[in-house]
Amino acid sequence: MKKILKNYLFPIIVFVSIIIGTLIGVYAPNFAKEIKPFGDIFLNLMFTIVVPLVFVTIASSIANMVDLRRLGKIMSRMFAVFFVTCVISAIVMLVATIICNPANGTNISTEAGEVVEASNIGEKIVAALTVTDFSELLSRSNMLPLIIFTILFGIGISSLGEKGKKLAEMLNIASQAMMKVVKFVMYYAPIGLCAYFASLVSIFGAALLEGYIKAFVLYTVICVIYFLIFYTIYAYVAGGTKGIKIFYKNVLSPTATALATQSSLASLPSNLEATKNIGLREDVREVCLPIGTTMNMHGSVMGAILKIAFLFTVFGESFSGIGTFTTAVLIAVLSGMVMSGIPGGGLIGEMLIVSLYSFPAGAFAIIATIGIVIDAPATAVNVVGNTSSAMLINRLIEGKNWIKPIK
């Protein structure tokens, strides 16, 4: 019992705080709005940590690599795992919507909606990968350019050989210091998450109406099933029964953070700590998790499938046929692996869905609302998907005996 309490006490405290926050949001919405600043403090701290954390962890990991061929090995395995797991998540939600389409019998007005202007996708991709000034790298709005620059910087240090060792060691120390900062901030998590979740429930609780509540219920149920079945399978493939044990032993904290903050970036520090406790190699976790935060979005992929099926039904189109299903899966994977890393990528992905299927302009309002409704479970699946994917990548690189004996 002492061992169980030691391992799960903090995640239990966090989940209890979220439940308390939910009750406050439902039964005392005015009070929830008053305590919102306590939640904002936590979220702002996490966002403040993200940029330096990503820089020092990735740069340190790559700079300390003796053999840069290992980096290529990690990256190739990483993209393969990301693509395969995103396709699997898309197929799971596709099957669910075929069996139970939440839009059946639902009439949704499309008159009021946000106008999304068409834009050049090529320009958006360039903006996603690069910035025009170094200072722009210091913003969490430009995570992909920051990651690309950091990788190049780490390679540059590593290529210096002996000359670069001192700088590599300094980055390693900085990385350890940042992880300590994460640990300190997480002590405040129960208070911050309670306040933030109370505010969210008080604001968005009434948004789950008619077809939207059906979509939320279906999506949440499938997320839970996907979490319990497929992430368990991934953990087993990565490390057998030991892999399952250490996965569930450490994944609760990032899950709670993701549910409360609805932000993959804000959950990154907690996820890095969790994968460290799981025992993943430092270079694997510090390269794959930051990149996965923008390119391995299982929840977003599943959400894209739900949006497509929803729109087909609402506008009286038949959501059936191999061609329709294949196109839906490809668009969903594109949304989860490419569009998610583009600033405003959610809207671009939704614009892509509407334009490719020639839906009317009012369709934007529908899928924007669905995006808000399913955001919390989608973020949790996104975050935990990165944890399980990192375990698979570690298994592919280190072999089957990478897990240390559980004490």
KAJO-V448463 format. One line per field, one symbol per residue. phi: phi as a letter, one per 20 degrees, with the letter a starting at -180 (. if undefined). burial: I if it has 9 or more other C-alpha atoms within 8 Angstrom, else O. A space follows every 50 residues. Layout:
phi=???
burial=???
This chain:
phi=.ffffffdgfgfffffffffffffffecgfffffeggffffffffffffg fffffffffffffeffdffffffffffffffgfffffffffgfffffffb efegmddcfdfeafedffbfffffffffeccebgfffedffcffgfffff ffffffffffmffefffffffffffffffffgfffffeggfffgfffgff ffedgefedlffffffffffffffffgfefffffffffbmfffffffffd effffffffeelbfffeggfffffffffofggfffeeffffffdccdgff fffffffffffgffemeeebngfffffffffffffeddffeegmffffff ffffffelffgffffffffggffefffffffgffffffffffffffeenf dfffgfe
burial=OOOOOOOIIOIOIIIOIIIIIIIIIIOIIOIIIOIIIIIIIIIOIIIOII IIIIIIIIIIIIIIIOOIOOIOIIIOIIOOIIIOIIIOIIIIIIOIIOOO IIIOOOOOOIOOIOOOOOOOOOOIIOIIIOIOOOOIIIIIOIIIIIIIOI IOIIIIIIOOOOOIIOOIIOIIOIIOOIIOOIOOIOOIIIIIIIIIIIII IIOIIOOIOOIIIIIIOIIIOIIOIIIOOIIIOIIIIIIIOIIIOIIOII IIIIIIIIIIIIOIOIIIIIIIIIIIOIOIOOIIIIIIIIIIIIIIIIII IIIIIIIIIIIIIIOOOOIOOOOIIOOIIOIIIIIIIIIIIIIOIIIIII IOIIOOOOIOOIIIIIIIIIIOIIIIIIIIIIIIIIIIIIIIIIIIIOOI OIIOOOO
